[in-house]
Amino acid sequence: MRALLPSKLASLALLLGAAWAAPAQAENKPVEVTWYGHATFLVRSASGTTLLIDPFISQNPKTPADKKDISKLRPDAILVTHSHFDHTVDAVAIAKASKAKVIGAFDFVATPDVPDDQKAGGNVGGVIAVKDVKVHLVPAMHGSVPGGRPLGFVVEFGDGRRLYHTGDTWIFGDMALIEEIHHPDIILLQAGGGPFNQQPEVAKRALDKYFKPSIVVPMHYGTWPVLATEETVKKAFGADPRVQIMQAGQTRTF
Ligand SMILES: [Zn+2]
């Protein structure tokens, strides 16, 4: 047996020390969520990893003026649930300026004009790492032409907590599997209604039927008259204490 070099011994000691020092039970670390209106969120993990989901900012009627300047955004990754303009409009400009990875369906990520080393395409079931955070690709029931299939994202933080951005979708039975596998603690829930997505009362049904989160933020409503209003969304979710109605531009820590 070869003798361990002093440097290797030192590494081993450090590793063992780290294991002994680990707390018996991990504590929840705060997650910062900023809503830009519609389906656009900036999520910041406790360690500072930032994910910009569905960047629709410069043309988003709900994004307040002080949040419109996309040149200020330097996320670690940009997550795109599907190819429709109201989820993608600012993705390329922010990717080019920030050098952020663009994460989405393989077929979608192949097309935007961003350098190849920033393209992080995947498909349902895939996992893509962004620093200390893992992004799980899950199904959504919607369209995404051109650009592959629609997705939702489950973001897994270092402490094990998970945030689920549903993307655009209707309620579907496999939400039971998303709960079984990922048990999301924070859900950014499609409740946009109109002709495109699940109506707010169906979003509430999806929540009650399939999930057990501690925080729910309804989204994708109020952007245009064709969509559900904040009043309709509030009425549908009633007095559910888990539901947080955010205002566009707001940041909350969960
Ligand atoms: Zn949409």
Residues whose N, C-alpha, C, O or C-beta is under 5 A from the ligand:
A	BS01	ZN	D86 D168
